[in-house]
């Protein structure tokens, strides 16, 4: 099934953001945006929120609990060694290892979650809307599949009025939602 998109290409961040504002105000469905660097205002404008920081917090909590439990089990229960009259559960010696293992757990688990959520895996065929999308241009992709022809043209006019250097109509076969 082919899907039709109107693609606006910008070379200025302010024009790009004002175009997003106007498209949202006129209730166009913005499929995605591509920028050469992260722009946090885009997330706020598109009302998209990431739950990755919350997941990372819980991964860290799990890392602390699991590492502390493992260290306690190995040092106190399974293989207690008496050295220098020190107690079996010498918590201060566990702190550095716990911090390092927690950082490793958060990093690897967050990477795995992000990759799974973004459907990034080896061999995946990505849809590239424009080759300049992440080099030096800002790209807005508007879904015009279910739109009337006049409304679809209006999206292109809005982007052109806001300073798009180019507006394209393209059809793609296998676009992942």
N, C-alpha and C positions, 0 to 999 in steps of 0.2 A: 504494500500500500504506500503510495507516494504521498508525502506531506509537503505543503508549500509554506515557505518562509519568506519574509521580507527582512533583508539584512541591511542595517545602517552602519556605515563605517565612519568613524570620527578620528580626528587627529588632536583634539583638544579635550581635556578632562571636564572643563566647565560646560562646554557645549554638550558633551556626552551625558552629564548628570542632568542638565536642564531638559534634554530630550527624554530621558527616562521619566522625569517628573511629569512632563506634559503627556507622554504616552499613558502613564498610569492614571493621570487625571481624566483622560478621554477614554479610559477603560479598555485599552488594548491589552491583549494577553502577551506579555513578554516571556518568551520561551527561555532565553538565557542571555547572559552578557559575558563578554570576554574582555579582559583588560591586561595590559602588559605588567601591571603591578597591582597589589591588593588595594582596593578602595572600600573602606568600611561603610561609607555612606550608601553604597549600592545595596548592601545587605539590609540596611534600614529602609531604604526606598522600596525594595521588593518584598519587604516584610518576611524575610527568610531568617530563621534563627538556627544556630548550630547547637546541638546538644553534646558535642564532643567534649567541651570543658567539664560538663557534669559527669560524663562517662569517665574521663580521665581522673576526676576526683575519686570516684568509686574504685577505679583500677588501683589508684594509690593507696586507698584504704585497705583494699584486699592485699596489696603488696606488703604493707606494714604488718598486718595481722598474720599473713602466711609466713613471712620471714621471721617475725618474732616467735611464732609458734614452732617453726622448724629449729631455730637456734636454741630455744628453751628445751625442746625435746632432745636434740642431739647432745647438748651440754649438761643437762640435769638428769634426764630420765634414762636415755639409752646408753650413754657412755660418759658417766661422770668421772672426771679426773680431779684429783686433789693436787693442786700445785701451789706451794708457798702458803698454805693455810687459807687460801681465798675461798669464798663460798662458790658453790656450783653455779648459782644463778647470778653471775656478775654482769648485770644489765649494761653498765657503761661500755663494756667491751663489745656489746652487740650493736651499738648505735651506728657506727660507721658502716658496717656491713648491711644493716637494715636500710639505711639511706640509699646506698648504692643499688641494692637489689630492688628497692621501691622505684627508683628512677628508671632502671632497666625495665621493670614490669609496666610502668606507665607508658614508656616510649614504645615498646613493642606491641602492647595491647591497643594503644591509640592508633598506631600505624595499621594494625590489622583491621580495626574497626573502620577507620577512614577508607581503607582500600575496599573492604567489603561493601560499605555503604555507597561508595562511588562506583562500584562495580568495576574496579580496576584490577585486572588480572592479565597475565601474559597471553598474548594472542588476540586480545579484544580489538575489534575493528571500531574505531572512533569515527564519528561524523565531524568532518572539518568544514565549518561553514565558510570560512575565508582564511586563506593562507597567512594573512597579515594579522590574524586575530590576537596573537600574543607577542608579536615582535615589537611593534611600536604604535599600533592603532587600537582604538576602542571600538568594540563591535556590539551592537544590539541586535538580537534575533527575535523577531515578532512572528508568532504563529498566526497565519492567515488562512488556515484550512477551512474553518467553518464560517468565515467572514464573507460578507457581500463584497463584490468587486469594488464598489465605490468606497466602502469602509477600508478595504485593503489598500486602495490608492491613497486614502487619507493618512494612513500610517506612514507611507513613504513621503508624503508632502510634509507631515509634521517633522519627520527626521531631517528632511532637506532644509526646512525653514530654521531648524535649530542648529544647523551648521554641519550636517553630514557631508563629507567629501564625496561619498558615493552611496547610492541606495540600490540594492539588487533584489530581484525576485528569483528564488531558486527552489527547485524541487529535489527532495531527497528520498531515497527508497527506504532505508533501514535506520530510522532515527529512533534511538532509545529514549523512552520517556523519563 
